[in-house]
Amino acid sequence: MTTANFKYIKQSGDEAQGELRLEDYRTAKECGMTTTQYINAKYSDADVKNYGTAWEQGLQSVGIYTKSIPEHGVKVSSMDEVLNGTALERRMAGEGLTSGGGVVAPSQQGTTPATRIFFPEVVLNFLTEVLDDDYSLEQQIWRSMIGSEETIPTEMFTQPLINVTAPEAEDSAPISQNALPKTLISITTSQISKSIVTNSVGLQISEQATRNASIDLIGTIFARQMRGEELRLMWRDISNVVNGNIDAGETALASAAFTTYDPGAAAGTVTQTGWIKYLYDPTRTIAIDSIITDIDTYLAIQNRTGRPVIFDPNTVGSNLGNLGSYGLNSEPNLLNVSIGVPNVMVVPTATIGSNNILGFDSRTALRRVTNASAAYSATEEMVLQRSNFFRVDWGWLTYRLYDEAFRLTNIT
């Protein structure tokens, strides 16, 4: 049986029955949600204020406790209780308690313990908590620079090709009634389907360990490996954007020397003139709002030659690039050049290469496709085979959506 029935208290005070199906893991991923979010949305009539969300009530209904409740004699559930379905049998005085003090009687389950069906999401929630606390900053920055994200139910997809060269080459034309317009932008599919590689991290638990290890400890241990794994994959994705990605059928980005923007720039240095021309796009096709570089190149940008500084009369003689005395200065008022301040993400030198500056328009530069079936297959195997081996699978492909949205330059 691949359905776990549970009881929860509705806002009306009535007791209701909910269910967590094994297939809900796949459905939630396809909807871009966690399973917890999916169940809470499905049973949104749960009395959250007094008894907790539908997911929280469901956990306690089947006997899973992720935190101890000393005043009720409830301990954190052990792995043995969760995997073998004996959680309810071993509960003490606090058996069946909800977070608000009510009692929710468990429903009868089939051959597959209800706790085993809940278990994958319990571990994933622990992982999310630990991973977000450890290095959420880099993950959030990178995800914010991806313009388009999509979740699909398979490992194969066909990449859309966007042709926007027409607007740059010709103008639109007058049109008569009921006539078709000139085609300026076309979106087609490529003739090559792309495969999303599945990544996996596994955890094998011995019989003795299941009796002595609590589920929160397992989540913490598992997250230790996941921290480094996800961070390395993020660096890999960024490197593939620059150096090319075989899986996406992409070659390396073309790089222009920094002297393209300022012929007078010395090797290894950034000048104010070159920096402004690098960010400026006279065609208005892109607006560079994101920069990825290593720490040394970032410092070269910060210490660029000719960078304007605020005039300080207390340091006369050491102000390079100041605007001069206020009464005698007649600075031109520039009207049609607007250059924003780009967000910068510093990465290890090996990720992008030394002296490289990757600038791009985050609105149209990158796309990420996630395979929902990868995560589901690992969950399905653990639940149905009733093994003590747990793994987390995930698969995504980050690729360049619009190459013209990138500018790669090397200051040497």
C-alpha positions as a printed NumPy array, in Angstrom:
array([[  0.   ,   0.   ,   0.   ],
       [  1.459,   3.353,  -1.014],
       [ -0.954,   5.658,   0.771],
       [ -0.598,   6.885,   4.345],
       [ -3.867,   7.949,   5.971],
       [ -3.767,  10.469,   8.781],
       [ -6.145,  12.477,  10.92 ],
       [ -6.169,  16.227,  11.378],
       [ -8.351,  18.843,  13.076],
       [-10.103,  21.326,  10.81 ],
       [-10.728,  24.986,  11.582],
       [-14.319,  24.077,  12.402],
       [-13.076,  21.789,  15.167],
       [-14.137,  18.619,  13.371],
       [-11.805,  15.713,  12.812],
       [-10.984,  14.941,   9.169],
       [ -8.945,  12.372,   7.304],
       [ -6.127,  13.206,   4.947],
       [ -3.761,  11.086,   2.92 ],
       [ -0.192,  11.19 ,   1.704],
       [  0.277,   9.132,  -1.421],
       [  3.653,   8.091,  -2.765],
       [  2.711,   9.783,  -6.037],
       [  2.303,  13.081,  -4.169],
       [  6.089,  13.403,  -4.109],
       [  6.133,  13.551,  -7.9  ],
       [  3.084,  15.813,  -8.156],
       [  4.513,  18.286,  -5.659],
       [  7.813,  18.508,  -7.542],
       [  6.049,  19.039, -10.851],
       [  4.132,  21.906,  -9.245],
       [  7.392,  23.453,  -8.006],
       [  6.518,  22.756,  -4.369],
       [  7.868,  20.659,  -1.55 ],
       [  5.689,  17.752,  -0.442],
       [  5.078,  19.582,   2.823],
       [  3.771,  22.618,   0.963],
       [  1.663,  20.415,  -1.283],
       [ -0.056,  18.634,   1.629],
       [ -0.627,  21.917,   3.464],
       [ -2.202,  23.396,   0.336],
       [ -4.301,  20.275,  -0.254],
       [ -5.656,  20.371,   3.299],
       [ -5.702,  24.109,   3.821],
       [ -8.709,  23.813,   6.138],
       [ -6.469,  22.519,   8.959],
       [ -6.569,  24.494,  12.21 ],
       [ -3.043,  25.87 ,  12.024],
       [ -3.421,  28.227,  14.97 ],
       [ -4.385,  25.632,  17.575],
       [ -3.108,  22.32 ,  16.217],
       [ -0.539,  23.047,  13.509],
       [ -0.501,  22.616,   9.751],
       [ -1.919,  19.533,   8.06 ],
       [  1.64 ,  18.196,   7.633],
       [  2.493,  18.723,  11.309],
       [ -0.734,  17.098,  12.434],
       [ -0.195,  14.272,   9.97 ],
       [  3.24 ,  13.498,  11.388],
       [  1.919,  13.213,  14.913],
       [ -1.106,  11.249,  13.731],
       [  1.16 ,   8.474,  12.426],
       [  3.49 ,   8.763,  15.414],
       [  6.467,  10.711,  14.027],
       [  7.98 ,  13.309,  16.331],
       [ 10.837,  15.406,  14.953],
       [ 11.229,  17.172,  18.301],
       [ 10.831,  15.933,  21.831],
       [  7.98 ,  17.092,  24.095],
       [  9.372,  16.466,  27.609],
       [  6.238,  17.617,  29.411],
       [  4.286,  14.852,  27.707],
       [  7.002,  12.219,  27.885],
       [  7.526,  12.213,  24.113],
       [ 10.969,  11.564,  22.647],
       [ 12.229,  12.188,  19.137],
       [ 11.314,   9.24 ,  16.931],
       [ 14.074,   6.767,  16.188],
       [ 14.886,   5.469,  12.726],
       [ 13.713,   1.988,  13.718],
       [ 10.285,   3.306,  14.728],
       [  9.863,   5.229,  11.497],
       [ 11.115,   2.602,   9.05 ],
       [  9.351,  -0.364,  10.656],
       [  6.086,   1.364,  11.462],
       [  6.275,   0.849,  15.237],
       [  6.249,   4.551,  16.116],
       [  2.729,   4.545,  17.52 ],
       [  3.29 ,   1.394,  19.525],
       [  6.283,   2.932,  21.309],
       [  4.777,   6.32 ,  22.047],
       [  4.504,   7.164,  25.725],
       [  2.009,   9.379,  27.515],
       [  2.042,  11.937,  24.724],
       [  0.966,   9.475,  22.034],
       [ -1.259,  11.126,  19.408],
       [ -0.894,  14.639,  20.806],
       [ -1.092,  17.499,  18.371],
       [  0.84 ,  20.708,  18.882],
       [ -2.243,  22.312,  20.418],
       [ -2.924,  19.603,  22.967],
       [ -5.755,  17.801,  21.156],
       [ -5.823,  14.105,  20.4  ],
       [ -5.822,  12.763,  16.86 ],
       [ -6.384,   9.027,  16.62 ],
       [ -4.28 ,   7.277,  13.991],
       [ -5.955,   5.432,  11.152],
       [ -5.13 ,   1.855,  10.202],
       [ -2.438,   1.396,   7.56 ],
       [ -1.693,  -1.301,   5.021],
       [  1.425,  -3.35 ,   4.422],
       [  3.707,  -0.334,   3.923],
       [  3.989,   1.608,   7.21 ],
       [  2.586,   5.114,   7.001],
       [  5.689,   6.404,   8.743],
       [  7.884,   5.086,   5.92 ],
       [  5.893,   7.073,   3.373],
       [  6.317,  10.231,   5.465],
       [ 10.023,   9.578,   6.112],
       [ 11.603,  10.918,   2.856],
       [ 10.017,  14.331,   3.276],
       [ 10.953,  14.436,   6.96 ],
       [ 14.625,  13.961,   6.06 ],
       [ 14.41 ,  16.48 ,   3.213],
       [ 12.969,  19.046,   5.609],
       [ 15.924,  18.497,   7.944],
       [ 18.292,  18.912,   4.995],
       [ 16.611,  22.137,   3.941],
       [ 16.95 ,  23.618,   7.423],
       [ 20.647,  22.746,   7.728],
       [ 21.61 ,  23.697,   4.177],
       [ 19.777,  27.021,   4.264],
       [ 21.502,  27.948,   7.508],
       [ 24.964,  27.064,   6.19 ],
       [ 25.347,  28.659,   2.798],
       [ 22.024,  30.021,   1.663],
       [ 23.703,  33.296,   0.628],
       [ 25.52 ,  31.914,  -2.43 ],
       [ 22.578,  29.723,  -3.392],
       [ 20.156,  32.63 ,  -3.224],
       [ 22.436,  34.929,  -5.223],
       [ 22.916,  32.367,  -7.979],
       [ 19.225,  31.494,  -8.174],
       [ 18.342,  35.2  ,  -8.367],
       [ 20.563,  35.505, -11.448],
       [ 18.663,  32.789, -13.34 ],
       [ 15.997,  34.39 , -15.486],
       [ 13.812,  31.359, -16.203],
       [ 13.161,  28.141, -14.271],
       [ 11.002,  25.183, -15.208],
       [ 10.267,  21.788, -13.684],
       [  9.504,  18.867, -16.001],
       [  8.45 ,  15.266, -15.219],
       [ 11.211,  13.601, -17.266],
       [ 14.975,  13.622, -17.814],
       [ 14.697,  14.647, -21.491],
       [ 13.613,  18.006, -22.851],
       [ 13.783,  19.99 , -26.083],
       [ 15.431,  23.358, -25.787],
       [ 13.572,  26.367, -27.22 ],
       [ 15.586,  28.532, -29.599],
       [ 14.914,  32.252, -29.567],
       [ 15.774,  34.32 , -32.625],
       [ 15.79 ,  38.019, -31.815],
       [ 18.221,  39.194, -34.455],
       [ 15.416,  40.467, -36.697],
       [ 14.618,  43.569, -34.612],
       [ 18.252,  44.613, -34.848],
       [ 18.44 ,  44.118, -38.615],
       [ 15.214,  45.644, -39.88 ],
       [ 12.358,  47.85 , -38.838],
       [  8.702,  46.986, -38.595],
       [  6.526,  47.901, -41.575],
       [  3.099,  49.503, -41.944],
       [  0.276,  46.967, -42.006],
       [ -3.124,  46.956, -43.673],
       [ -6.334,  45.525, -42.271],
       [ -6.415,  41.72 , -41.832],
       [ -2.786,  41.436, -43.002],
       [ -0.178,  39.401, -41.166],
       [  2.687,  41.313, -39.492],
       [  6.343,  40.899, -40.347],
       [  7.951,  38.286, -38.133],
       [ 10.438,  39.938, -35.795],
       [ 10.852,  37.326, -33.077],
       [ 10.61 ,  33.583, -33.581],
       [ 10.633,  30.815, -31.004],
       [ 11.278,  27.307, -32.266],
       [ 12.478,  24.047, -30.751],
       [ 15.901,  22.654, -31.379],
       [ 16.278,  19.402, -33.251],
       [ 18.33 ,  17.89 , -30.434],
       [ 16.759,  16.704, -27.193],
       [ 18.894,  17.298, -24.142],
       [ 19.385,  14.947, -21.226],
       [ 19.381,  16.109, -17.606],
       [ 22.041,  14.263, -15.637],
       [ 20.831,  12.789, -12.352],
       [ 22.978,  13.413,  -9.27 ],
       [ 22.64 ,  11.332,  -6.139],
       [ 23.815,  11.225,  -2.528],
       [ 23.089,   8.073,  -0.551],
       [ 23.002,   7.116,   3.108],
       [ 23.092,   3.495,   4.279],
       [ 21.891,   2.839,   7.819],
       [ 22.842,  -0.321,   9.685],
       [ 20.276,  -2.262,  11.704],
       [ 21.935,  -1.256,  14.97 ],
       [ 22.048,   2.386,  13.954],
       [ 18.313,   2.454,  13.215],
       [ 17.603,   1.445,  16.815],
       [ 19.893,   4.04 ,  18.363],
       [ 19.827,   7.004,  15.959],
       [ 17.023,   9.564,  15.979],
       [ 15.685,  10.965,  12.728],
       [ 16.939,  14.478,  13.442],
       [ 20.489,  13.154,  13.92 ],
       [ 20.278,  11.284,  10.611],
       [ 19.178,  14.468,   8.884],
       [ 22.105,  16.422,  10.318],
       [ 24.652,  13.77 ,   9.31 ],
       [ 23.207,  13.484,   5.829],
       [ 23.277,  17.251,   5.402],
       [ 27.004,  17.331,   6.108],
       [ 27.675,  15.572,   2.83 ],
       [ 25.013,  17.525,   0.976],
       [ 26.552,  20.877,   1.881],
       [ 29.713,  20.298,  -0.083],
       [ 27.909,  18.435,  -2.858],
       [ 25.452,  21.192,  -3.708],
       [ 28.088,  23.897,  -3.455],
       [ 30.368,  22.038,  -5.882],
       [ 27.474,  21.572,  -8.295],
       [ 26.755,  25.29 ,  -8.186],
       [ 30.387,  26.1  ,  -9.049],
       [ 30.129,  23.53 , -11.858],
       [ 27.059,  25.209, -13.315],
       [ 28.748,  28.615, -13.309],
       [ 31.872,  27.155, -14.905],
       [ 29.767,  25.513, -17.621],
       [ 28.181,  28.852, -18.483],
       [ 31.626,  30.244, -19.266],
       [ 33.513,  27.208, -20.574],
       [ 30.685,  25.39 , -22.342],
       [ 28.436,  22.502, -21.423],
       [ 28.479,  19.239, -23.37 ],
       [ 25.091,  18.205, -21.972],
       [ 23.53 ,  21.417, -23.27 ],
       [ 25.454,  21.349, -26.544],
       [ 27.15 ,  24.653, -25.713],
       [ 30.664,  25.783, -26.542],
       [ 32.69 ,  28.282, -24.55 ],
       [ 31.585,  31.906, -24.51 ],
       [ 33.597,  34.228, -26.731],
       [ 35.83 ,  36.495, -24.693],
       [ 36.897,  40.034, -25.568],
       [ 40.021,  41.689, -24.224],
       [ 39.394,  44.584, -21.885],
       [ 41.346,  46.797, -24.285],
       [ 38.355,  46.427, -26.619],
       [ 36.62 ,  48.916, -24.344],
       [ 39.705,  51.002, -23.5  ],
       [ 42.733,  50.551, -25.802],
       [ 44.867,  52.454, -23.316],
       [ 44.261,  50.083, -20.405],
       [ 47.384,  48.383, -19.069],
       [ 47.465,  44.616, -18.703],
       [ 45.906,  43.421, -15.456],
       [ 44.163,  46.708, -14.704],
       [ 40.637,  48.043, -15.048],
       [ 40.075,  51.65 , -16.07 ],
       [ 37.065,  53.849, -15.498],
       [ 36.704,  54.42 , -19.24 ],
       [ 36.762,  50.709, -20.045],
       [ 34.433,  49.839, -17.176],
       [ 31.741,  52.326, -18.263],
       [ 31.948,  51.217, -21.907],
       [ 31.792,  47.571, -20.826],
       [ 28.529,  48.188, -18.976],
       [ 27.056,  50.5  , -21.61 ],
       [ 25.   ,  49.069, -24.464],
       [ 24.08 ,  51.658, -27.11 ],
       [ 21.587,  49.278, -28.767],
       [ 19.596,  48.92 , -25.52 ],
       [ 19.446,  45.172, -26.219],
       [ 20.765,  44.197, -22.8  ],
       [ 21.398,  45.831, -19.466],
       [ 24.201,  44.183, -17.515],
       [ 22.882,  43.819, -13.998],
       [ 24.954,  40.829, -12.834],
       [ 28.706,  40.233, -12.612],
       [ 30.537,  37.004, -11.754],
       [ 34.274,  37.145, -11.123],
       [ 36.953,  36.053,  -8.67 ],
       [ 38.113,  38.091,  -5.691],
       [ 41.3  ,  39.483,  -7.28 ],
       [ 39.483,  40.712, -10.369],
       [ 36.753,  42.206,  -8.211],
       [ 39.391,  44.187,  -6.321],
       [ 40.816,  45.339,  -9.652],
       [ 37.363,  46.696, -10.498],
       [ 37.149,  48.419,  -7.122],
       [ 40.6  ,  49.97 ,  -7.528],
       [ 40.182,  50.842, -11.214],
       [ 42.268,  53.639, -12.675],
       [ 40.455,  56.963, -12.959],
       [ 37.63 ,  56.012, -10.657],
       [ 35.874,  59.235,  -9.545],
       [ 36.062,  60.06 ,  -5.876],
       [ 34.251,  62.573,  -3.717],
       [ 36.25 ,  65.769,  -3.246],
       [ 37.465,  66.209,   0.308],
       [ 39.113,  69.606,   1.021],
       [ 40.957,  68.064,   3.969],
       [ 42.977,  65.836,   1.609],
       [ 43.908,  68.339,  -1.094],
       [ 46.512,  66.863,  -3.427],
       [ 45.482,  63.236,  -2.915],
       [ 42.065,  63.334,  -4.598],
       [ 42.41 ,  61.651,  -7.967],
       [ 39.464,  62.174, -10.263],
       [ 37.7  ,  64.808,  -8.16 ],
       [ 35.307,  67.242,  -9.794],
       [ 37.24 ,  70.343,  -8.747],
       [ 36.001,  73.442,  -6.968],
       [ 32.237,  73.705,  -6.88 ],
       [ 31.983,  77.299,  -8.103],
       [ 34.186,  76.774, -11.162],
       [ 32.979,  73.318, -12.23 ],
       [ 30.562,  73.006, -15.145],
       [ 29.782,  69.303, -15.397],
       [ 27.667,  68.287, -18.443],
       [ 24.226,  66.904, -17.664],
       [ 24.063,  63.491, -19.357],
       [ 20.485,  62.589, -20.31 ],
       [ 20.392,  59.404, -22.373],
       [ 22.981,  57.133, -20.777],
       [ 21.774,  55.172, -17.796],
       [ 24.1  ,  52.565, -16.337],
       [ 22.965,  50.608, -13.336],
       [ 25.064,  49.268, -10.494],
       [ 25.528,  45.523, -11.207],
       [ 25.256,  42.88 ,  -8.509],
       [ 28.547,  41.018,  -8.11 ],
       [ 29.014,  37.393,  -7.068],
       [ 32.576,  36.407,  -6.155],
       [ 33.46 ,  32.798,  -6.992],
       [ 36.636,  30.685,  -6.683],
       [ 39.21 ,  31.451,  -9.363],
       [ 39.052,  27.91 , -10.734],
       [ 35.342,  28.353, -11.439],
       [ 35.589,  31.199, -13.913],
       [ 39.314,  31.594, -14.535],
       [ 41.637,  34.376, -13.417],
       [ 41.193,  37.927, -14.696],
       [ 37.786,  37.137, -16.211],
       [ 34.695,  39.297, -15.778],
       [ 31.398,  37.706, -16.765],
       [ 28.62 ,  40.232, -17.069],
       [ 25.089,  39.428, -18.173],
       [ 21.474,  40.505, -18.196],
       [ 19.834,  38.173, -15.68 ],
       [ 16.413,  38.634, -17.291],
       [ 17.309,  36.731, -20.46 ],
       [ 20.704,  35.096, -19.939],
       [ 20.078,  31.829, -18.114],
       [ 17.484,  29.083, -17.877],
       [ 17.317,  26.144, -15.497],
       [ 15.295,  22.972, -16.119],
       [ 14.734,  20.566, -13.211],
       [ 13.783,  16.906, -13.566],
       [ 11.039,  16.079, -11.061],
       [ 11.183,  12.34 , -11.691],
       [ 14.75 ,  12.093, -10.358],
       [ 13.73 ,  12.92 ,  -6.799],
       [ 10.635,  10.73 ,  -7.039],
       [ 12.497,   7.604,  -8.189],
       [ 14.706,   7.62 ,  -5.082],
       [ 11.674,   8.078,  -2.823],
       [  9.728,   5.315,  -4.545],
       [ 12.556,   2.795,  -4.215],
       [ 13.08 ,   3.447,  -0.505],
       [  9.378,   3.196,   0.321],
       [  8.481,   0.153,  -1.757],
       [ 11.612,  -1.95 ,  -1.172],
       [ 11.551,  -1.187,   2.562],
       [ 15.342,  -0.883,   2.599],
       [ 17.573,   0.893,   5.111],
       [ 19.26 ,   2.741,   2.289],
       [ 18.098,   6.297,   1.692],
       [ 19.211,   8.537,  -1.101],
       [ 18.401,  11.957,  -2.467],
       [ 18.358,  12.274,  -6.251],
       [ 18.084,  15.489,  -8.14 ],
       [ 18.654,  16.533, -11.703],
       [ 18.822,  19.943, -13.298],
       [ 20.445,  21.592, -16.267],
       [ 21.419,  25.243, -16.283],
       [ 22.154,  26.575, -19.74 ],
       [ 22.533,  29.822, -21.656],
       [ 19.19 ,  30.966, -22.972],
       [ 20.377,  33.962, -24.975],
       [ 24.102,  34.282, -25.718],
       [ 23.827,  37.948, -26.677],
       [ 22.896,  38.684, -23.058],
       [ 26.469,  37.874, -21.934],
       [ 29.708,  39.857, -22.015],
       [ 32.888,  38.042, -21.072],
       [ 36.086,  40.042, -20.868],
       [ 39.608,  39.379, -19.658],
       [ 41.632,  42.221, -18.173],
       [ 44.966,  40.744, -19.334]])
